[in-house]
């Protein structure tokens, strides 16, 4: 399987999983968000992704990436589909829809605006849905994150074990076989456990309380579907593990100073740091050869 085939397969499975989760959540699990949220998010993401890609392609004189047949268009639309549903699932703006539109617009727009030079092209380095959520939480203090209990509110008994286990198994298979982000997940989990122990030793936080988030449904979703975004995380094994560990470390630091929504802000901070590192690497490469590397704007991201 080529890297492109692996990427497309991962996108298809991820899109199918999050779509099924959205539908099951509305009819069975007990999601409290209205149907308007995913609809508005999807419309915003689709329109903005197509518009910005068309504009960029015309500006740099290349074919739009959604051209080339049904398969090309289908796979081009999967990332905005995933981004939109992720935001609709996680952002809780009460009855208002504009924060959903805002978060989705920031998420999609960040891919075209915030980029770093990598291998002769420009690539986005901010996790789209995560940065959209982070900016929205900062811009609108009255907006929160969907309550964790809603992900399994209407189920009980053995289903309290089956549903999280199914989500965990699906995410583990996706990351092990297609995204190949096992080292990143291992670094994240080890780092999260270590920061819990450190907070307990330094600040007297009960160890069980510091470790408790690891048992939640939201933690499973974040670990398997948010932090492992293939387009904005390292490829090599050691950098992957370091990336995951740093997200956990930053999370521990944020929680220690009583900053809410630490999971999302931690990932945003680490991806910004990685972007700065990519710029530094490009600068050093230019210094070694004595000239600026040729960078083609608008290549695959």
NORNOR-V723799 format. One record per backbone hydrogen bond with DSSP energy under -0.5 kcal/mol. NH is the residue of the N-H (numbers start at 1). CO is the residue of the C=O. If there is no record, write none. Layout:
nh->NH co->CO
nh->NH co->CO
This chain:
nh->6 co->2
nh->7 co->3
nh->8 co->4
nh->9 co->5
nh->10 co->6
nh->11 co->7
nh->12 co->8
nh->13 co->9
nh->14 co->10
nh->15 co->11
nh->16 co->12
nh->17 co->13
nh->18 co->14
nh->19 co->15
nh->20 co->16
nh->21 co->17
nh->22 co->18
nh->23 co->19
nh->24 co->20
nh->25 co->21
nh->26 co->22
nh->27 co->23
nh->28 co->24
nh->29 co->24
nh->30 co->25
nh->31 co->25
nh->37 co->34
nh->38 co->34
nh->39 co->35
nh->40 co->36
nh->41 co->37
nh->42 co->38
nh->43 co->39
nh->44 co->40
nh->45 co->41
nh->46 co->42
nh->47 co->43
nh->48 co->44
nh->49 co->45
nh->50 co->46
nh->51 co->47
nh->52 co->48
nh->53 co->49
nh->54 co->50
nh->55 co->51
nh->56 co->52
nh->57 co->53
nh->58 co->54
nh->59 co->55
nh->60 co->56
nh->61 co->57
nh->62 co->57
nh->67 co->64
nh->73 co->69
nh->74 co->70
nh->75 co->71
nh->76 co->72
nh->77 co->73
nh->78 co->74
nh->79 co->75
nh->80 co->76
nh->81 co->77
nh->82 co->78
nh->83 co->79
nh->84 co->80
nh->85 co->81
nh->86 co->82
nh->87 co->83
nh->88 co->84
nh->89 co->85
nh->90 co->86
nh->91 co->87
nh->92 co->144
nh->93 co->91
nh->96 co->93
nh->100 co->97
nh->101 co->97
nh->102 co->98
nh->103 co->99
nh->104 co->100
nh->105 co->101
nh->106 co->102
nh->107 co->103
nh->108 co->104
nh->109 co->105
nh->110 co->106
nh->111 co->107
nh->111 co->108
nh->112 co->108
nh->112 co->109
nh->113 co->109
nh->114 co->110
nh->115 co->113
nh->116 co->123
nh->118 co->121
nh->121 co->118
nh->122 co->296
nh->123 co->116
nh->125 co->114
nh->128 co->126
nh->131 co->127
nh->132 co->128
nh->133 co->129
nh->134 co->130
nh->135 co->131
nh->136 co->132
nh->137 co->133
nh->138 co->134
nh->139 co->135
nh->140 co->136
nh->143 co->140
nh->144 co->92
nh->146 co->90
nh->150 co->147
nh->151 co->148
nh->152 co->149
nh->153 co->150
nh->154 co->29
nh->155 co->152
nh->159 co->156
nh->160 co->157
nh->161 co->158
nh->162 co->158
nh->163 co->159
nh->165 co->161
nh->166 co->162
nh->167 co->163
nh->168 co->164
nh->169 co->165
nh->170 co->166
nh->171 co->167
nh->172 co->168
nh->173 co->169
nh->174 co->170
nh->175 co->171
nh->176 co->172
nh->177 co->173
nh->178 co->174
nh->179 co->174
nh->180 co->175
nh->181 co->175
nh->185 co->181
nh->186 co->182
nh->187 co->183
nh->188 co->184
nh->189 co->185
nh->190 co->186
nh->191 co->187
nh->192 co->188
nh->193 co->189
nh->194 co->190
nh->195 co->191
nh->196 co->192
nh->197 co->193
nh->198 co->194
nh->199 co->195
nh->200 co->196
nh->201 co->197
nh->202 co->198
nh->203 co->199
nh->204 co->200
nh->205 co->199
nh->210 co->206
nh->211 co->207
nh->212 co->208
nh->214 co->211
nh->215 co->212
nh->216 co->213
nh->220 co->216
nh->221 co->217
nh->222 co->218
nh->223 co->219
nh->224 co->220
nh->225 co->221
nh->226 co->221
nh->226 co->222
nh->227 co->222
nh->229 co->226
nh->232 co->229
nh->233 co->230
nh->240 co->236
nh->241 co->237
nh->242 co->238
nh->243 co->239
nh->244 co->240
nh->245 co->241
nh->246 co->242
nh->247 co->243
nh->248 co->244
nh->249 co->245
nh->250 co->246
nh->251 co->247
nh->252 co->248
nh->253 co->249
nh->254 co->250
nh->255 co->251
nh->256 co->252
nh->257 co->253
nh->257 co->254
nh->258 co->255
nh->259 co->254
nh->260 co->258
nh->264 co->261
nh->265 co->261
nh->266 co->262
nh->267 co->263
nh->268 co->264
nh->269 co->265
nh->270 co->266
nh->271 co->267
nh->272 co->268
nh->273 co->269
nh->274 co->270
nh->275 co->271
nh->276 co->272
nh->277 co->273
nh->278 co->274
nh->279 co->275
nh->280 co->276
nh->281 co->277
nh->282 co->278
nh->283 co->279
nh->284 co->280
nh->285 co->281
nh->286 co->282
nh->287 co->283
nh->288 co->284
nh->289 co->285
nh->290 co->286
nh->291 co->286
nh->296 co->120
nh->296 co->294
nh->297 co->295
nh->299 co->296
